[in-house]
Amino acid sequence: MRLKSFAMSSSSCSPMLVNVLQNVSELMASGNSNQAINNLLSVQALIREQPLACNTLAYLLLHNDRPREAVTWFDAALVVNPADAQAITGLGMASQAIGDHVRALQCYEAALVWRWNEAAAWYHHGALLTQLGRLREALASLDKAIELQEDYVKAFTKRCQVLSALGDVSGAALSAMRCCQLSPNDVSSWLLFGDLCLKHDDVQHALSAYDRGLEVAPNNFQCLYNKAFALKQVGQAAAALEHVRTALAVEPQNRDALLLCAGLEHDAGNVASAHEYYRRVAAMGVARSYLAAHRPPRFRAMLLFSPLSGNTPYEDLISDACYDADVALVLPDQRVELRAADADIIVNLVSEADLRRDIVAHVAEIVAPLTIPVINHPLQILGTDRQSISQRLAAIPDTVVPATIRVEATALHQFLSSNSLPTFNLIARHAGTHGGDKMELISDLSQLRAFAGEAGDQPLYLTDFFDYRSADGFYRKYRFIFVGEDILPYHLAIGDVWKVHHVSTRMGDVEWMRREEQSFLEQPQDVLGSKAMAALEAIRREIGLDYFGIDCSLDAEGRLVVFEVNASMLIHLHNAGFEYKTPYVLRIKHAFEQLLARRAISVDCR
């Protein structure tokens, strides 16, 4: 904005306007932009005849978060001078701010006709194309901006984000490092590099970047919070808790920091403190918000999540979606007031039917009065505990569903103290656990007594062990995700022992195992056969949930061996070394988007 030079050289202006402009210039110099805006608005009829004055008012409005009013004054400048490149660029920025991306792009492309040799014009063009998802075109414009201005930090920052989204991690890292070289005393440069490293699972380099940022700005909230999050990722819980507490001292009402602190306090055994943090977040209404990848969103979803129960893992499932999503916390002692106007669809994430069934029932009470669709209705979740699943699926043809019973550990221990059992092979596990935690194969009475004794008052599940070893001696566990009527493969874990989990196998080092998993993902029906696929379809109909998963295997007769069926199954996009999995994860994500879109407003998310 060149208001001062305009005011000093505006001999063609009326004396009144000259005085106003001089006063506005002084107000801007002192940082009093609101009064400067008011003074200009007081002489609207006079400034409409001066494009530079219109532009000044428009930019002031834009920089004070009043973009709709700014549009009016950029238009006014263009009425007087249709070729005013400054007004065209400003109109593009204001249009982008209010979500009118079509007009914004027209403005930026028109501005390039006059400002083709200005880096800022190419930057704005590239930034908007990034927002529209036209990443290759955006990259070309950003590269042009950098060609014109080699130290353009904003262009390098946006280029880093574009390359990361395109999967060019090394290119993104080079752009981020260039920002750090150009602006070593700007904490945002180190945050950019740290966040990139964290996104791609390079936690140690992320921590180093956050440390550099904190050297520059010791009380920077985002650096403190992100470092706490990274420390939690590598198991340094005490240090993570220290950093997030410091972050909360800077921003006491930050929801993400409150949630992270609550989780760390809970894991440290500070249950009362954790619950207080959760209550503070729940009282705010929305715990987290996730914006659609592109504006405007196709629809809005409200996700119900309880930190005191098991939930459907959702972050990778909803990332870069076509819809906006808000997350509301559900606590047993706190009422969640939802209205149909808050969202187009509700997604119940509370998926744990083995423990805290009271929370599932509470979610059912919350959604009962609503008239909008509910994905994974809580009343259907109640029928997915391990014992119920073993009973519900037992009669399905061509399945092997090992019998499962739930017992209280204290009662089991007392029974075993005075009774003996014949030879047995049982899997004993703590109720409510997943991923192989607190689960053992037991074939000896003394082992079972010891397991029950160590469990204290924790309820247990006892499941008949079924030896599902394949003919080659390896154990294979297949995971499918059910999305609406679709049955989609997610992974195959191949292990040397009966307790198989993808992350703990040797598959990263054994090529034939990875090839076999890829073949399964490409043609699951060829691997499982028609009997097992028909069994999966029968299970889908029996369970009735909108979104859930199954871990299963095959026996020698081609029957489906069922291990676990619930809505708590994890899917994620962190596939380093297993990049062939990513398209199949994205397929699940897309199917979930389409499911929500069909139920919400019958739109197509493409």
HUZI-V527140 format. One record per run of one state. SS is the DSSP state (@ for helix, = for strand, . for the rest). FROM is the first residue (numbers start at 1). LEN is the number of residues. If there is no record, write none. Layout:
BEGIN
ss:SS from:FROM len:LEN
ss:SS from:FROM len:LEN
END
This chain:
BEGIN
ss:. from:1 len:2
ss:@ from:3 len:6
ss:. from:9 len:6
ss:@ from:15 len:15
ss:. from:30 len:3
ss:@ from:33 len:9
ss:. from:42 len:2
ss:@ from:44 len:4
ss:. from:48 len:3
ss:@ from:51 len:13
ss:. from:64 len:3
ss:@ from:67 len:14
ss:. from:81 len:4
ss:@ from:85 len:13
ss:. from:98 len:3
ss:@ from:101 len:14
ss:. from:115 len:4
ss:@ from:119 len:13
ss:. from:132 len:3
ss:@ from:135 len:14
ss:. from:149 len:4
ss:@ from:153 len:13
ss:. from:166 len:3
ss:@ from:169 len:14
ss:. from:183 len:4
ss:@ from:187 len:13
ss:. from:200 len:3
ss:@ from:203 len:14
ss:. from:217 len:4
ss:@ from:221 len:13
ss:. from:234 len:3
ss:@ from:237 len:14
ss:. from:251 len:4
ss:@ from:255 len:13
ss:. from:268 len:3
ss:@ from:271 len:12
ss:. from:283 len:5
ss:= from:288 len:3
ss:. from:291 len:9
ss:= from:300 len:6
ss:. from:306 len:5
ss:= from:311 len:1
ss:. from:312 len:3
ss:@ from:315 len:4
ss:. from:319 len:5
ss:= from:324 len:6
ss:. from:330 len:1
ss:= from:331 len:1
ss:. from:332 len:2
ss:= from:334 len:1
ss:. from:335 len:5
ss:@ from:340 len:3
ss:. from:343 len:2
ss:= from:345 len:4
ss:. from:349 len:1
ss:= from:350 len:1
ss:. from:351 len:6
ss:@ from:357 len:12
ss:. from:369 len:4
ss:= from:373 len:3
ss:. from:376 len:2
ss:@ from:378 len:7
ss:. from:385 len:1
ss:@ from:386 len:7
ss:. from:393 len:6
ss:= from:399 len:3
ss:. from:402 len:2
ss:= from:404 len:5
ss:@ from:409 len:10
ss:. from:419 len:7
ss:= from:426 len:5
ss:. from:431 len:8
ss:= from:439 len:4
ss:. from:443 len:2
ss:@ from:445 len:11
ss:. from:456 len:3
ss:= from:459 len:6
ss:. from:465 len:10
ss:= from:475 len:9
ss:. from:484 len:2
ss:= from:486 len:10
ss:. from:496 len:6
ss:@ from:502 len:3
ss:. from:505 len:6
ss:@ from:511 len:12
ss:. from:523 len:1
ss:@ from:524 len:20
ss:. from:544 len:3
ss:= from:547 len:8
ss:. from:555 len:5
ss:= from:560 len:7
ss:. from:567 len:12
ss:@ from:579 len:22
ss:. from:601 len:6
END
